Amino acid sequence: MEKLEFTVKGMRCAGCSANLQRKISELSGVKNCTVNIATNTMSLECDTDKLPVKDIISAVKKAGFQAELIKDSTEKYTAAEEESKGYFLRFLTAGIFSILLFWTAMHEMFHLPWFSIAKGWDIVLQIIFLLPVLWAGNNFYKKGFPALLRFSPNMDSLIALSTSSAILYSIVLLFRKEFDHLYFDTAGMIIFLIMLGKLLEARSRGTASGAIRELMKLTPETAELVLENGSSKIVKSEELKPGDLIRVAPGTKIPVDGVIIEGSGSVDESMLTGEPMPVEKKTGDRVTGGSLSHNGNFLFKADRTGKETTLANIIELVRTAQSTKPKIARLADTISGYFVWGVILIAILTFCIWFFATDAGFGKALGFTLAVLVIACPCALGLATPTAVIAGIGRGAKLGILIRNGEALEIAGKIDTAVFDKTGTLTIGKASVKTVLLTENSKYTPDELVSFAGAAAEKSIHPLSKAIAQYRLNGNLPQLSAESFTEMPGLGISSKVNGKSVFLGNPALMEKYHISVEELQPPQGQPLVYIAVDNVLCGAFIFADAIRPEAEKTVKALAEKNIRPIILSGDNPSSVRAAAEETGIDLFFAGLLPQEKQNAIREFRQEGKSVAMIGDGINDAPSLAAADLGISFSSGTDIAMESAQIVLMREDLQGVPQAIGLSRATMRIIRQNLFWAFIYNIVCIPLAAGVFYHWFHWQLSPIAGAAAMAFSSVTVVCNALRLFRWKK
């Protein structure tokens, strides 16, 4: 099965997307078809050997739309921009002439300035002013009537039916020489107001999906390529390939991913991590395409270019995520698919009741019918979910929180249990010196032993040696130098410092040189590194994996959201207990194998808990898959990107409550949108049909109905845009 995505032109409302989704889903071999009106895209899975792409495009065309396979992320936005070309001109035309039309028809009623003209010429002017409006809104008829004939009516069908009915009835009145109650101005204003609503809606939707366009702008158009002879030339970034040497000057953007081989500088990586503080980079450090060099001048070797860069992967992840829908959207999609048929039926019933069951007359019955046709549109219902998903995922991307799909947003909003791995998640994943032990008769102080050990370990690449060397640096201790250095794999280090022989290593090393270590026994589960000076045991180092500085704040933030934290770890009980106490977590399990972690998560879920697993994305992959929601650090690995539904681009645990908070805010917006969309139709359709006219003389004119329909769609989209102001 191959996953495909298409741009779709010609969709005008949620009814269009629902009908298209239903028809394409019926094709043999198609799975998981999703049509998104907010992004004008269609994604699906199919076997292209059995169902070629051209057959899918043909099926879309048969349904009344145009589809084109997306091969590059930019295509979707180019297509959307091309489709909008000329719309503003048509909108202006409709606006100018509909206002002139309304003025001509209503100048007597509203005592508007007017010039003396025969009564018949008023009507001629109305028809003249109506024609440009009909030209501007011709898509309503070109799309609406064919959709009706295919038995897949949409919003355009409602507008086409209502305005055509108004115009035809007005023409009939003209032949009957009845000039007082014509509906030409009603038809013109309906078209203009619907077009106004569509314009505002499109602008708002463009703002919602702007996150990807901003990401696309991060890659510079050109780069300085260094040639083999040392000279350089300017080339297009898209022409770079792995192995190329690229020079980056201060104030310029890094074009692709790679490793610095010469020079240094500070780099703004906020586009990836959401962290505004620049990061210092030196030889051997990785740099990421799209980030900005603040100062310094360095040369780096490209290793990921084109679609393989981290930025390209992020764009693809966000683009795919914004095209998906959470489960809550299925109700709205189902209703939208049948909504227009329901409206047409209600409109017919409205006309029949008012015309045949009352003495209202044809004109009043038609007025109520037209109001029903134009006010009831599934647009607000169809836009309620996708616009909020687009805005929420886009906001997350700006904050360094990559949410893989709409379903992850929905799940994250329901989480009540957060399960943490310990090593590399609650801790920084690196050993650090915790304590220095002394023998009873040691001639040296702890600081002196650290100075000796740091000098001996300085040239070693072993993680524990690095931890000792770093501990010496952190303590601002005398920087002694090793006069000799021998590293013995599996044992430790033999060195000479300040004329004294220093042995630094495990019990096997001490045994080799006949040095007893019985005096210093290691605590449970905590290995020691012993130090002997001049063949006498003087002390030992106890190591620990330091807790992340933000871990305690993260646990408190989760507690404030009524989320219970739990630790599942494969480490020994004493170290896990210490981590739990330091972070304020009261429930923990130690000594677990990966399968046992997975089983524990399944048990939590069987108890009715909604579980998020937070791990490093590599050895925790089974547990991440078993949880309702997997959250991982990116850690620069592709595995992390694939193993979790939410990826934190910053090595900061506070991204966990932030991701959950953003998800809850997004789901809150979706529920608000769906509520108002349902309420709008529940209240406005009876009002338009004249249900309350008998008691209160409430009557909604077709023009007011068109304005209300446009307002409802714009309101839903603007409500979703509030997510861009969501704070961490």
C-alpha positions in Angstrom: 0.0 0.0 0.0 1.3 3.4 -1.0 0.3 6.7 0.7 -0.6 9.4 -1.8 -1.7 13.0 -1.4 -3.4 15.2 -3.9 -4.3 18.9 -4.2 -8.0 19.2 -5.0 -9.5 22.2 -6.9 -13.1 23.1 -6.9 -14.1 22.2 -3.4 -16.4 25.0 -2.0 -17.7 23.6 1.3 -17.8 20.8 3.7 -20.5 19.1 1.6 -18.0 18.9 -1.3 -15.3 17.3 0.8 -17.7 14.9 2.4 -19.1 13.8 -0.9 -15.7 13.4 -2.5 -14.4 11.4 0.4 -17.3 9.1 0.2 -17.0 8.5 -3.5 -13.2 7.9 -3.5 -13.5 5.6 -0.5 -15.8 3.4 -2.5 -13.1 2.8 -5.1 -11.7 -0.8 -4.9 -8.3 -0.8 -3.2 -8.6 2.6 -1.5 -8.1 2.8 2.3 -8.1 5.6 4.8 -9.2 8.3 2.4 -9.4 11.7 4.0 -10.4 14.9 2.2 -9.6 18.1 4.1 -11.5 21.2 3.0 -9.3 23.4 5.1 -6.1 22.5 3.2 -7.8 21.5 -0.1 -6.1 18.2 0.0 -7.0 14.5 -0.3 -4.8 11.8 1.3 -5.3 8.0 0.9 -3.6 4.6 0.8 -3.8 2.4 -2.2 -2.0 -0.2 -4.3 -1.1 1.8 -7.4 -0.5 -1.4 -9.4 -4.2 -2.2 -9.1 -5.4 1.3 -9.0 -3.2 3.8 -10.9 -3.0 7.4 -10.0 -4.7 8.4 -13.3 -7.7 6.4 -12.3 -8.0 8.2 -9.0 -7.7 11.6 -10.7 -10.3 10.4 -13.2 -12.7 9.5 -10.3 -12.2 12.9 -8.7 -13.0 14.6 -12.0 -16.1 12.5 -12.3 -17.1 13.7 -8.9 -16.8 17.3 -10.2 -13.4 18.3 -9.0 -9.8 18.5 -10.2 -7.0 16.6 -8.5 -3.2 16.7 -8.9 -0.7 14.4 -7.2 1.5 16.2 -4.7 5.2 15.4 -5.3 6.7 18.2 -3.4 5.5 20.1 -0.3 5.5 23.4 -2.1 3.0 22.2 -4.7 0.1 22.3 -2.3 0.5 26.0 -1.6 1.3 26.9 -5.2 -1.9 25.2 -6.3 -3.9 27.0 -3.7 -2.5 30.4 -4.7 -3.2 29.7 -8.4 -6.8 28.8 -7.6 -7.3 32.1 -5.8 -6.0 34.2 -8.7 -8.7 36.3 -10.1 -11.1 35.7 -7.2 -10.5 39.1 -5.7 -11.3 40.8 -9.0 -14.6 38.9 -9.2 -15.3 39.7 -5.5 -14.8 43.5 -6.2 -17.0 43.3 -9.2 -19.8 41.6 -7.2 -19.4 44.1 -4.4 -19.6 47.2 -6.6 -22.5 46.1 -8.7 -24.5 44.4 -5.9 -24.3 47.7 -3.9 -25.5 49.6 -7.0 -28.2 47.1 -7.5 -29.3 47.3 -3.9 -29.3 51.1 -4.1 -31.4 51.1 -7.2 -34.0 48.7 -5.8 -34.2 50.2 -2.3 -33.7 53.9 -2.7 -37.3 54.7 -2.1 -37.6 52.5 1.0 -34.5 54.0 2.6 -34.9 57.5 1.2 -31.5 57.3 -0.6 -30.4 60.0 -3.0 -31.7 59.3 -6.5 -32.2 61.0 -9.8 -35.5 61.3 -11.6 -36.1 58.3 -13.9 -39.1 56.4 -15.2 -40.3 53.4 -13.2 -39.5 50.9 -15.9 -35.9 52.1 -16.2 -35.3 51.4 -12.5 -35.9 47.7 -13.3 -33.7 47.9 -16.4 -30.9 49.3 -14.3 -31.4 46.5 -11.8 -31.0 43.8 -14.5 -27.9 45.6 -15.9 -26.3 45.8 -12.5 -27.2 42.1 -11.8 -25.5 40.7 -14.8 -21.9 41.5 -13.6 -22.7 40.1 -10.2 -23.9 36.8 -11.9 -20.7 36.8 -13.9 -18.6 37.2 -10.8 -20.5 34.4 -9.0 -20.8 32.1 -12.0 -18.9 29.3 -10.1 -21.9 28.9 -7.9 -23.9 27.8 -10.9 -21.1 25.9 -12.8 -20.4 23.8 -9.6 -23.8 23.8 -8.0 -26.2 22.6 -10.7 -23.9 19.7 -11.9 -23.4 18.6 -8.3 -27.2 18.6 -7.9 -27.6 16.5 -11.1 -25.0 14.0 -9.7 -27.1 13.7 -6.6 -24.2 15.2 -4.6 -25.5 18.7 -3.8 -23.2 21.1 -2.0 -23.2 24.7 -0.8 -23.0 26.0 -4.4 -26.2 24.0 -5.1 -28.0 25.9 -2.3 -26.8 29.3 -3.5 -27.6 28.4 -7.1 -31.1 27.2 -6.2 -31.9 30.2 -4.0 -30.6 32.9 -6.4 -32.0 31.3 -9.5 -35.4 31.0 -7.8 -35.3 34.6 -6.8 -34.3 35.7 -10.4 -36.9 33.5 -12.1 -39.7 34.6 -9.8 -38.8 38.2 -10.5 -38.9 37.6 -14.2 -42.3 36.0 -13.9 -43.5 39.1 -12.0 -42.2 41.3 -14.7 -44.2 39.4 -17.3 -47.2 39.9 -15.0 -46.4 43.6 -14.8 -46.0 43.5 -11.0 -43.0 45.7 -10.3 -43.1 46.2 -6.5 -41.7 43.0 -5.0 -38.8 41.9 -7.2 -35.9 39.8 -5.9 -33.1 40.9 -8.2 -31.4 42.8 -5.4 -31.8 39.8 -3.1 -30.0 37.5 -5.5 -27.2 40.0 -6.1 -26.6 40.7 -2.3 -26.7 36.9 -1.6 -23.9 36.3 -4.1 -21.8 39.2 -2.8 -22.2 38.3 0.9 -21.3 34.7 0.3 -18.3 35.7 -1.7 -17.3 38.1 1.1 -17.6 35.3 3.6 -15.5 33.0 1.3 -12.8 35.7 1.0 -12.5 36.3 4.7 -12.6 32.5 5.3 -9.8 31.9 2.8 -7.7 34.6 4.3 -8.2 33.2 7.8 -7.4 29.6 6.6 -4.3 30.9 4.9 -3.2 32.3 8.3 -3.9 29.0 10.0 -1.8 27.0 7.5 1.0 29.6 7.5 3.3 27.5 9.7 4.5 25.4 6.8 5.1 28.4 4.6 7.2 30.0 7.3 9.2 26.8 7.6 9.7 26.7 3.8 11.2 30.2 3.9 13.9 29.1 6.3 16.0 27.4 3.7 18.2 30.0 1.9 18.1 30.1 -1.9 21.9 30.0 -2.2 24.9 28.7 -0.4 28.7 29.3 -0.6 30.2 26.0 -1.9 33.9 25.5 -1.2 35.8 23.8 -4.1 38.7 21.4 -3.9 41.2 24.1 -4.8 40.1 26.2 -1.8 38.1 28.7 -3.9 34.3 29.1 -3.5 31.3 29.8 -5.6 27.6 30.6 -5.0 25.2 27.8 -5.9 21.6 27.1 -5.3 20.9 25.3 -2.1 18.9 22.6 -3.9 22.0 21.7 -5.9 24.0 20.7 -2.8 24.8 17.1 -2.2 26.3 15.0 0.7 30.0 15.5 1.1 30.0 19.2 -0.1 31.9 21.7 1.9 29.9 24.9 2.7 31.1 28.1 4.3 28.7 30.0 6.6 29.3 33.7 7.3 27.7 35.6 10.2 24.1 36.6 9.7 23.4 33.9 7.1 21.2 30.8 7.1 22.6 27.3 7.0 21.3 25.6 3.8 21.5 21.9 4.7 22.5 19.5 7.6 26.1 18.7 8.3 29.0 18.7 10.7 31.4 21.6 11.4 35.0 20.8 10.4 36.6 24.2 10.8 35.7 27.3 12.9 32.9 28.1 15.3 30.0 30.3 16.0 26.6 30.8 17.7 23.6 29.5 15.9 19.9 30.3 16.4 18.0 27.0 16.2 14.6 28.4 17.4 13.0 27.2 14.2 13.7 23.7 15.4 13.4 23.8 19.1 11.4 26.9 19.9 14.3 28.0 22.2 15.3 31.6 21.4 18.8 31.5 22.9 21.6 30.9 20.4 23.6 27.7 20.7 27.4 27.8 20.6 28.8 25.5 17.9 32.4 24.3 17.4 34.3 21.8 15.4 32.6 18.4 15.5 29.2 19.8 16.3 26.2 19.2 14.1 24.4 22.1 12.4 20.9 22.0 10.9 19.6 23.4 7.7 17.4 26.5 8.2 19.0 27.6 11.4 20.7 31.1 11.5 24.4 31.8 12.2 24.5 34.8 14.5 28.3 35.2 14.6 31.5 33.4 13.8 32.6 31.9 10.6 32.7 28.2 10.0 33.1 25.5 7.4 30.9 22.4 7.5 30.5 19.2 5.6 27.0 18.4 4.3 25.6 15.0 5.1 21.9 15.5 4.6 20.5 17.5 1.6 17.2 18.0 -0.2 14.3 15.9 1.2 16.7 14.2 3.7 17.3 17.3 5.9 15.8 17.7 9.3 13.9 20.7 8.2 12.4 18.8 5.2 11.4 16.0 7.5 9.7 18.5 9.9 7.8 20.2 7.0 6.6 16.8 5.8 5.6 15.7 9.3 3.7 18.9 9.9 2.1 18.9 6.4 0.9 15.3 6.9 -0.3 16.0 10.4 -2.4 19.0 9.3 -4.1 16.9 6.7 -5.4 14.4 9.2 -8.5 14.5 11.4 -9.2 13.4 15.0 -12.0 11.0 15.6 -14.2 13.9 16.8 -14.3 15.2 13.2 -16.1 12.0 11.9 -19.4 13.1 13.4 -19.2 16.5 11.6 -18.1 14.8 8.3 -21.0 12.3 8.5 -23.5 15.1 9.1 -22.0 17.4 6.4 -22.4 14.5 3.9 -26.2 14.5 4.3 -26.7 18.0 5.4 -27.5 19.7 2.1 -30.1 17.1 1.2 -31.7 17.8 4.6 -31.7 21.6 3.8 -33.3 21.1 0.4 -36.0 18.9 2.0 -36.6 21.5 4.7 -36.8 24.3 2.0 -39.4 22.3 0.0 -41.4 21.7 3.1 -41.1 25.4 4.1 -42.5 26.5 0.8 -45.3 23.9 0.7 -46.5 24.8 4.3 -46.4 28.5 3.8 -47.9 28.5 0.3 -50.5 25.7 0.6 -51.3 25.7 4.4 -51.5 29.5 5.0 -52.6 32.5 3.1 -49.1 34.0 3.0 -49.0 34.0 -0.8 -46.3 32.9 -3.2 -43.9 35.9 -2.5 -43.8 35.4 1.3 -43.4 31.6 0.9 -40.6 32.1 -1.5 -38.9 34.5 0.9 -38.9 32.0 3.7 -37.6 29.3 1.3 -34.8 31.4 0.0 -33.7 32.2 3.6 -33.6 28.5 4.4 -31.5 27.7 1.3 -28.9 30.4 2.0 -28.6 30.3 5.8 -28.1 26.6 6.1 -24.7 25.6 5.0 -22.4 22.9 6.3 -19.3 25.2 6.0 -19.0 26.1 9.6 -19.5 22.5 10.6 -16.9 21.2 8.2 -14.3 23.9 9.1 -14.8 23.5 12.9 -12.2 20.7 13.2 -9.6 21.0 10.4 -8.9 24.7 11.0 -8.3 24.1 14.7 -6.1 21.1 13.9 -4.0 23.2 11.4 -3.7 26.0 13.9 -2.8 23.8 16.9 -0.2 21.7 15.0 1.2 24.9 13.4 1.5 26.5 16.8 3.2 23.4 18.2 5.8 23.4 15.4 6.7 27.0 16.3 7.3 25.9 19.9 9.4 22.9 18.9 6.5 20.4 19.6 5.9 18.2 16.5 2.5 16.6 16.7 2.3 13.8 14.1 -1.5 13.8 13.5 -4.9 15.1 14.5 -5.6 11.9 16.5 -2.6 12.5 18.7 -4.0 16.0 19.5 -7.3 14.4 20.6 -5.5 11.6 22.7 -3.1 14.1 24.4 -6.1 16.1 25.6 -7.4 13.1 27.5 -4.2 11.9 29.2 -4.4 11.3 32.9 -1.2 9.2 33.5 2.3 10.1 32.4 4.8 7.2 32.4 8.5 8.2 32.4 11.5 6.2 31.5 14.4 7.2 33.9 17.7 7.0 32.0 17.9 9.6 29.3 14.4 10.9 30.0 14.1 12.0 33.7 17.9 12.0 33.8 20.3 13.6 31.3 21.6 10.2 30.3 25.3 10.9 31.2 27.2 9.7 34.2 28.4 12.4 36.6 30.4 12.2 39.8 28.1 12.1 42.8 30.4 11.5 45.8 34.1 11.0 46.5 34.9 8.4 49.2 38.1 8.4 51.2 39.8 5.4 52.9 40.3 5.7 56.6 44.1 6.4 56.3 44.0 8.5 53.1 46.8 11.1 53.0 44.8 13.2 50.5 41.7 15.4 50.7 38.8 14.8 48.2 39.9 17.8 46.2 43.4 16.5 45.9 42.2 13.1 44.7 39.9 14.8 42.2 42.9 16.7 40.8 45.0 13.6 40.5 42.1 11.6 38.9 41.1 14.4 36.6 44.7 14.7 35.3 44.9 10.9 34.7 41.5 10.8 33.0 41.9 13.9 30.8 43.0 12.0 27.7 40.5 9.1 28.1 37.4 8.8 26.0 35.6 6.5 28.5 32.3 8.1 29.8 33.3 7.7 33.4 36.7 9.2 32.7 35.0 12.1 31.0 32.8 12.5 34.0 35.8 12.7 36.4 37.6 15.2 34.1 34.4 17.4 34.0 34.0 17.1 37.8 37.5 18.6 38.2 36.7 21.4 35.8 33.4 22.2 37.6 35.2 22.4 40.9 37.8 24.9 39.7 40.6 22.7 41.1 44.3 22.8 40.3 44.8 21.6 36.7 47.5 19.1 37.1 49.0 17.4 34.0 49.7 13.8 33.4 53.4 13.0 32.7 52.4 9.6 31.3 49.2 7.9 30.3 48.2 4.3 29.6 44.6 3.2 29.1 43.9 -0.5 29.6 40.5 -1.5 28.1 38.2 -3.2 30.6 40.4 -2.2 33.5 41.1 1.5 33.7 44.1 4.0 33.5 47.7 3.9 34.7 49.3 7.4 34.8 52.0 9.5 36.4 50.9 12.9 37.9 53.2 15.2 39.7 55.8 12.4 40.0 53.3 10.0 41.6 51.9 6.9 40.0 48.1 7.0 39.8 45.9 4.0 39.1 42.2 4.8 38.2 39.8 2.0 37.5 37.8 -1.0 38.6 38.6 -3.7 41.2 40.2 -5.9 38.4 42.8 -3.1 37.8 43.5 -2.8 41.5 43.9 -6.6 41.8 46.4 -6.6 38.9 48.6 -4.3 41.0 47.9 -6.2 44.2 46.0 -3.3 45.8 43.1 -4.4 48.1 39.7 -2.7 47.7 37.9 -4.4 50.6 37.8 -1.2 52.7 35.6 0.6 50.2 32.6 -1.5 49.2 30.2 -0.1 46.6 26.6 0.8 47.6 24.0 -1.5 46.0 23.9 -1.1 42.3 26.4 1.7 42.1 29.8 0.7 40.7 32.9 2.5 42.0 35.9 3.8 40.2 38.9 3.3 42.6 41.9 5.6 42.8 45.3 4.5 44.1 48.3 6.8 44.5 51.8 5.2 44.7 50.2 1.8 45.0 48.0 2.7 48.0 44.2 2.8 47.8 43.1 6.3 48.7 39.5 6.6 47.7 36.8 5.9 45.1 34.2 7.8 43.0 30.5 7.1 43.1 28.6 8.0 39.9 25.1 8.9 39.2 23.0 9.9 36.2 22.0 13.5 37.1 18.3 14.4 37.1 17.3 16.9 34.5 17.1 20.4 36.1 13.5 20.9 34.8 12.3 17.4 35.9 10.7 18.5 39.2 9.0 21.5 37.5 7.6 19.2 34.9 6.2 16.8 37.5 4.5 19.7 39.3 3.1 21.1 36.0 1.6 17.6 35.2 0.1 17.4 38.7 -1.6 20.8 38.2 -3.3 19.2 35.1 -4.4 16.2 37.2 -2.0 13.9 35.5 -0.3 11.3 37.6 3.5 10.7 36.9 4.9 7.2 37.1 8.5 5.9 36.6 9.1 2.6 34.7 12.8 1.8 34.6 15.2 -1.0 34.0 17.7 0.4 36.5 18.2 -0.9 40.1 15.7 0.0 42.8 18.0 2.3 44.8 18.8 4.6 41.8 15.1 4.7 40.7 13.9 5.5 44.2 16.5 8.3 44.4 15.2 9.7 41.1 11.6 9.4 42.2 12.3 11.2 45.5 14.2 14.0 43.7 11.5 14.7 41.2 8.5 14.2 43.6 7.1 11.0 41.9 5.5 8.7 44.4 4.9 5.6 42.2 7.8 3.8 40.5 8.8 0.4 39.2 12.5 -0.7 38.9 14.4 -3.5 37.3 12.0 -3.9 34.4 12.9 -5.5 31.0 11.5 -3.7 27.9 8.7 -6.3 27.6 7.8 -5.8 31.3 7.5 -2.1 30.7 5.2 -2.7 27.8 3.1 -5.1 29.9 2.9 -2.5 32.7 1.6 0.1 30.4 -1.1 -2.3 29.0 -2.2 -3.0 32.6 -2.6 0.7 33.3 -4.7 1.0 30.2 -6.8 -2.0 31.2 -7.5 -0.2 34.5 -9.1 2.6 32.5 -6.1 5.0 32.5 -5.2 7.1 29.5 -1.5 6.7 29.3 1.3 8.8 27.8 4.7 7.2 27.6 7.7 9.6 27.6 10.9 7.9 26.4 14.1 8.5 24.3 12.6 7.0 21.2 15.1 4.2 20.8 15.1 1.5 23.5 11.6 2.6 24.6 10.0 2.0 21.2 7.8 -1.0 22.4 6.5 1.0 25.4 5.9 4.1 23.2 3.8 1.9 20.9 1.9 0.3 23.8 0.8 3.6 25.3 -2.2 5.7 24.2 0.3 8.4 23.4 4.1 8.2 22.8 6.2 11.3 23.5 9.8 11.4 22.6 12.8 13.7 22.3 14.1 14.1 18.8 17.7 13.5 19.9 18.8 14.0 16.3 17.6 10.5 15.4 15.1 9.3 12.8 14.0 6.5 15.1 12.7 9.1 17.6 10.7 10.7 14.8 9.0 7.4 13.9 8.4 5.9 17.4 6.3 8.6 19.0 3.2 10.6 18.1 4.6 13.7 19.6 8.2 14.7 19.2 9.9 17.3 21.3 12.6 19.0 19.3 14.2 20.5 22.5 15.9 18.4 25.2 13.5 19.8 27.8 10.9 17.8 29.7 8.7 20.8 30.1 7.7 20.2 26.6 5.5 17.3 27.9 3.0 19.5 29.9 3.3 22.1 27.1 2.3 19.5 24.5 -0.6 18.3 26.6 -1.7 21.9 27.4 -1.7 22.8 23.7 -3.6 19.6 22.8 -6.2 20.4 25.5 -6.5 24.0 24.2 -7.0 22.7 20.6 -9.6 20.2 21.6 -11.4 22.9 23.6 -11.5 25.1 20.4 -12.8 22.2 18.4 -15.6 21.5 20.8 -16.5 25.2 20.9 -16.5 25.4 17.1 -18.7 22.3 16.8 -21.0 23.6 19.4 -21.5 26.9 17.7 -21.8 25.3 14.3 -24.6 23.0 15.5 -26.3 25.7 17.5 -26.2 28.1 14.6 -28.0 25.6 12.4 -30.4 24.5 15.1 -31.5 28.1 15.8 -31.2 29.7 12.4 -32.9 27.1 10.2 -36.2 27.3 12.1 -35.9 31.1 12.2 -35.4 31.3 8.4 -38.3 28.9 7.8 -40.6 31.2 9.7 -41.3 28.9 12.7 -41.5 31.9 15.0 -43.3 34.2 12.6 -46.8 33.4 13.8 -46.0 34.3 17.5 -43.3 37.0 17.3 -43.4 38.1 13.6 -39.7 37.1 13.4 -38.7 36.8 9.8 -35.1 36.4 8.5 -34.6 37.9 5.0 -32.6 36.0 2.5 -30.0 38.8 2.5 -29.6 38.6 6.3 -29.4 34.8 6.0 -26.5 35.0 3.5 -24.7 37.4 5.9 -25.3 35.1 8.8 -24.0 32.1 6.9 -20.9 33.9 5.9 -20.4 35.2 9.5 -20.7 31.7 10.9 -17.8 30.3 8.8 -15.6 33.2 9.5 -16.3 33.0 13.2 -15.3 29.4 13.4 -12.0 30.0 11.6 -11.2 33.1 13.7 -11.9 31.2 16.9 -9.3 28.5 15.7 -6.8 31.2 15.0 -6.7 32.1 18.8 -4.5 29.0 19.1 -1.6 31.1 17.6 -1.7 33.2 20.8 -1.5 30.1 23.1 1.4 30.5 25.6 3.7 27.8 26.8 
